[in-house]
């Protein structure tokens, strides 16, 4: 996801200051403006269309010539698992297939997709867990899932090894800034 071309806006308004601390993305993919959930469908669609990452790993909403830096409650993307098994980002953009699957120490699931790392919406965890299998193709037991959270391997999701990851390691490993600052 690259930033939209804002050259024309930058020529017209060259000194628009960047904005920090106003916009955030919560764990369920809701945009929050100063902590309040954004509910206006048009504004949500506008933010979704103009949400991208810059060269420094900051996720931003490009509002014309202004960059609005986004604070991330967990990850830059929140992914949803459709009934057809397809993954979609909180921006309603299809993201293709995951190239890696992770589970953190709290049981949160993360998937590495083409646009970046995404947290699976917790409402889709039951469907994700049902699809987890051991090496013999047998449905993962609760004990195996708990072991995966603690770093034991052996489980697969859609053929991908379910890898353990520490939440604190995500920003460095996947090159994003969870709380951009000036």
N, C-alpha and C positions, 0 to 999 in steps of 0.2 A: 504494500500500500504506500504509494508515494504521495507526497503533498501535491495538491492542485497547483497549477501554474497561476501565480498571483502577480506576475510582473506588471500587468496593466494597472491593477489596483495599487501596487507599490509606487508606480509613477505618479498616480493621481493623489495618493495619500502616503508620502514617503516616511513620515515620522509617527506612525501609529504605535503606541507602546504595546508590548506583549502583556498578556494577562495571566496571572498566577493565582491559585487558591480559590478560583471561582467554580470551576467545572471538575466533576469527578465521575468515575465509573464504578458502580458498586458490584458486588459479587454475583448479582443476578442480571447484569447487563443494563441496569437503569442508569440514565444520565441524571446527575444531581447538580443543581445549581445552588451554590452556597448551602449545601446539605439537604435541600428540598428536591424531591423527585420531580423531574420534568415530565409533564403529562400532555403537553400540547403536541399533537401528532405532526404538525408542520415543522415545529422546531426540532423535534426528534429526528425527522427525516433529513433536515438541513444539517444537523450535527453529524448524523451517520454518513452522509455523502462527503463530508469534508473532514473526516477523521483519518489521520494518517500518522506515520512515524517520521521523525527527522533523522538526520545523520548522527545525532548524539544519543539516540535511543529514547528521546522524549516523544510521547504520544500527544498530539495536538489536534485541536479543532481549528481549521483555518476559516476565520470569519472575514472574508475579503482580505485586506492587507494585514489584519491583526491575527497573531497566533495566540490562541487560548490554550495554555498548557493544561493537560488533564492529569489529575491525581488518580491513581489506580488503587482501588481497595485490595486487589489481588494480582490481576494480570491484565495485559492490554486488550485482550479479547475475552468475551464470554461466549461459549459455544453451546449450541442447542442441538440435540440429536433428534432428527425428524423421524416420523413413523416409518419412512422409507429407508432409514439408516443414514441419511445424508446429514452432514454437519453444516450448520449455518452459524455465522457470527451474530452477535447482538445487533449488528448494523443491518441485518437481513441479507447479508452477502453470503452466498455459498462459498465455502472455503476448500472444497475438495476433500481428499482423504488425508488422514493423519499419517505422519511419517514416524511418530514415536508417541508412546503413551506412558504417563507417569502417575504415581500416587504419592501424595505427601504424607507426612507423619500424622496428619489430622483426618486422612481419608479423602481429601479433595483430589479430584482427577484433573490432570492437565494433558492437553493434546497439542503436539507440535504440528501446525498446519502451515501452508504456504505463506499466509500473511503474518504469522508470528505464533507465539505461544498463547494458548487459550485455556481458560478454566472452564470445565464442563459445568453447566448450570446444575445446581444441586437437585433440581426437580427431575433431571435426566439420569441421576445416579442409579436408580433401580434398573433401568434398561441397560445401562453400561455394565453393571455388576452381573446381570443375568447372562450377558454375552461373554464374560470372562471364563476361560477354560484352563485346565491344567495341560501338561504336555500330552496326555492321553486323550484329550478332547472331552474330559469330564467337567461338568459345571464346577466352578470354584466353590469350595466350602468357605464358611465364615472364618475358620481357622487359617485357611490359605490366604484369604483377603487380609486378615490381621497381620499375617507374616509378611505379606507384600508391603504393607504400610511400614514395617520395620526393616525392610531392605532385603528380605528373602525373595529370590527370583522364582521362576517356574510357572507363572501365570501368563496367559496370553489374552489379548483383546484384539479380535479381527486379525489374528496372526502376528500381532506386534507384542513383543515382550513388555509386560507391565513393570516398569522400572520405578524404584524408589527415588524420591527426591526430597530434599529439605526445602520448605517454603522460603527460608532465608536465602537460599542459593539461587532462586529463580532470576532475580534482576541481573545478576552478574552473568549467569549462564546464558540467558536469552537476550542480553543487551537491551534492557529497558530501564527507564527511570520511573520508579513507582510514585515519587512525589517531586516533580520538577520544581526547581527554585531558581530565581534570577541569579 
